[in-house]
């Protein structure tokens, strides 16, 4: 089992969850090695790109890193998967 951040290849849901867990553990165990020691700032760096041709990317806090435009739709399955990974959804998803 991979227990170091630098050894982990994120390729699916479970490895994504493992990555977030290792990241959190590393922050708690070795805060002196982190340039920015606040978890909200770390969360700002965690994001996901949608592979749908729109160049959209969503930060874990629900803000757009690369805004796809006004009529962009995140499908229900993707919403469930993102939520399961700890992502907040953009405000327009709750309307």
Buried (B, 14 or more C-beta within 10 A) or exposed (E): EEEEEEEBEEEEEEEBBBBBEBBEEBBEEEEEEEEEEEEEEBBBEBBBEBEEEEEBBBBBEBEBBEBBEEEBEBEEEBBEBBEEBBBBBBEEBEE
